[in-house]
């Protein structure tokens, strides 16, 4: 991944590297949607733009020398085309709104993605998004689009979202306008899970399972895991699988019967650090699948995991462990 980043940096021109550094230092996308304004946009003629500029100057010099009004009118026309192309390039990406969705955590050893949504009041054309994994063509002919953008296979840890560049050559391809983006948030890369059979994990005090179930009900939290069964009069409404109900009109609940056996006890094993963290990550994944609470002990810290926020906090701790 580091070698790929170095190759991407080498592909950037001097002006792109300069504008990237200036933009990411001055403007911070902290939350919500990011809207590209005129002050965020950089524009330069490309190779064909320099050819067109040279043609304008040469035609003007020749027309002035021979005092030919038709040549001078042609020069004015070429100059207007050149200037309108610069203006149209800026207007093509000005006003573009971008939203980003980043998962709470990812696992090492897999390709990691973020979801980007683009929206513009008017259609935009000939747009390209450049990032760590290459160039992606954006279809905004209808004013909106979204895509799942790969950002690479990152090692365990907490990483910044890489900088992205939106570029256009609209309308005549003689000038290019671009803007830099740095989506907010972090990429939390948890250890690659090493799963084992449920019987291989020690179980703790069933009292914690009952406490976790009470907290889920108090917070109106319905865990998405567990075995489906028919809804009974004694079942709390928080246990109803509302997604299934919306799709099938069947009232079903998630049964967390394994909670009565007690929480899973996950302790960091001795030996290689990465293998130990993979064991803990695999235990969290198994517990999430069966809907059981977890008590995880990591470097002297005790994590009690019975809902999504606590699970995300545990994965974050695993990603940051040194």
Residue pairs with C-beta under 8 A, 6 or more apart in sequence:
1 132
1 152
1 153
1 154
1 155
4 132
4 152
5 132
5 162
8 132
9 17
12 20
15 42
15 44
16 165
16 178
19 42
19 178
19 180
20 163
20 165
20 180
23 40
23 179
23 180
24 163
24 180
24 182
27 40
28 182
28 184
29 181
29 182
29 183
29 184
30 184
31 184
32 99
33 97
33 98
33 99
34 97
34 98
34 99
34 181
34 183
35 95
35 96
35 97
35 98
36 93
36 94
36 95
36 96
36 97
36 98
36 166
36 179
37 94
37 95
38 90
38 94
40 179
40 180
41 90
41 93
41 94
41 177
41 178
41 179
42 177
42 178
42 179
43 86
43 89
43 90
43 175
43 176
43 177
43 178
44 175
44 176
45 52
45 53
45 82
45 86
45 174
45 175
45 176
46 169
46 173
46 174
46 175
46 176
48 173
48 174
49 82
49 85
49 174
49 175
51 174
52 78
52 81
52 82
52 174
53 82
55 78
56 75
56 78
56 79
56 82
59 71
59 74
59 75
59 78
60 72
60 75
62 68
62 71
63 69
63 71
63 72
63 74
63 75
64 72
81 172
82 174
82 175
85 171
85 172
85 174
85 175
86 175
86 177
88 170
88 171
89 168
89 169
89 170
89 171
89 175
89 176
89 177
90 177
92 124
92 125
92 126
92 127
92 168
92 170
92 171
92 177
93 124
93 127
93 166
93 168
93 177
93 178
93 179
95 120
95 121
95 122
96 118
96 119
96 120
96 124
96 140
96 166
97 118
97 119
97 120
98 116
98 117
98 118
98 181
98 183
99 116
99 117
99 119
100 114
100 115
100 116
100 117
100 161
100 183
100 184
100 185
101 114
101 115
101 116
101 117
102 114
102 161
102 183
102 185
102 186
102 187
103 114
104 188
104 308
104 312
104 315
105 188
105 189
105 190
105 312
105 315
105 316
105 319
106 112
106 154
106 187
106 188
106 189
106 190
107 189
107 190
107 191
107 192
107 193
107 281
108 153
108 154
108 155
108 156
108 189
108 190
108 191
108 192
109 153
109 192
110 153
110 192
111 150
111 152
111 153
112 150
112 151
112 152
112 153
112 154
112 187
112 189
113 148
113 149
113 150
113 151
114 148
114 149
114 151
114 161
114 183
114 187
115 146
115 147
115 148
115 149
116 129
116 146
116 147
116 149
116 183
117 144
117 145
117 146
118 138
118 140
118 144
118 145
118 146
119 143
119 144
120 140
120 143
120 144
121 143
122 143
123 140
123 141
123 142
123 143
124 138
124 140
124 141
124 143
124 168
124 170
125 140
125 141
125 168
125 170
125 171
126 168
126 169
126 170
126 171
127 137
127 138
127 140
127 166
127 167
127 168
127 170
128 135
128 136
128 137
128 138
128 166
128 167
128 168
129 135
129 136
129 137
129 138
129 147
129 149
129 164
129 165
129 166
129 167
130 136
130 164
130 165
130 166
130 167
131 149
131 151
131 162
131 163
131 164
131 165
132 150
132 151
132 152
132 162
133 149
133 150
133 151
133 152
136 147
136 149
138 145
138 147
138 166
139 145
149 164
151 161
151 162
151 187
152 162
154 187
154 189
155 189
156 189
156 190
156 191
156 192
156 274
156 277
156 318
156 319
157 189
157 319
157 320
158 186
158 187
158 188
158 189
158 316
158 319
158 320
159 186
159 187
159 189
160 182
160 186
160 187
161 182
161 183
161 184
161 185
161 186
161 187
163 180
163 181
163 182
164 180
164 181
164 182
164 183
165 178
165 179
165 180
165 181
166 178
166 179
166 181
167 176
167 177
167 178
168 176
168 177
168 178
169 175
169 176
188 312
188 315
188 316
188 319
189 319
190 281
190 315
190 318
190 319
191 274
191 277
191 278
191 280
191 281
191 318
191 319
192 278
192 281
193 278
193 281
193 282
193 284
193 285
194 275
194 278
194 279
194 281
194 282
195 282
195 283
195 285
195 286
196 279
196 282
196 283
196 286
198 258
198 286
198 290
201 264
201 265
201 266
201 283
201 286
201 287
202 264
202 265
203 261
203 262
203 263
203 264
203 265
204 262
204 263
204 264
204 265
204 295
205 262
205 263
206 259
206 260
206 261
206 262
208 262
208 263
208 293
208 295
208 304
208 306
209 256
209 259
209 260
209 261
209 262
209 263
209 292
209 293
210 259
211 306
212 259
212 263
212 293
212 304
212 306
212 307
213 256
213 259
215 221
215 306
215 307
216 222
216 223
216 238
216 306
216 307
217 236
217 238
219 307
220 238
221 238
221 307
221 308
222 238
222 239
222 240
222 241
222 242
222 254
223 254
223 256
223 291
223 307
224 254
225 254
225 256
225 288
225 289
225 290
225 291
226 254
226 255
226 256
226 257
226 290
226 291
227 254
227 255
227 257
228 241
228 244
228 252
228 253
228 254
228 255
229 252
229 253
229 255
230 251
230 252
230 253
231 239
231 240
231 251
231 252
231 253
232 253
235 253
239 253
239 254
239 255
240 251
240 252
240 253
241 252
241 253
241 254
244 250
244 252
245 251
245 252
254 291
256 291
256 292
258 290
258 291
258 292
259 291
259 292
259 293
261 292
263 292
263 293
263 294
263 295
263 304
264 283
264 286
264 287
264 292
264 293
264 294
264 295
265 295
265 297
266 279
266 280
266 283
266 284
266 294
266 295
266 296
266 297
267 296
267 297
268 276
268 277
268 279
268 280
268 297
268 298
268 299
269 275
269 276
269 279
270 276
273 321
277 318
277 321
280 296
280 298
280 318
281 315
281 318
283 294
283 296
284 294
284 296
284 305
284 311
284 314
284 315
284 318
287 293
287 294
287 305
288 311
293 304
293 305
293 306
294 303
294 304
294 305
294 306
294 314
295 302
295 303
295 304
295 305
296 302
296 303
296 305
296 314
297 303
298 314
298 317
298 318
298 321
299 321
301 317
303 310
303 313
303 314
303 317
304 310
305 311
305 314
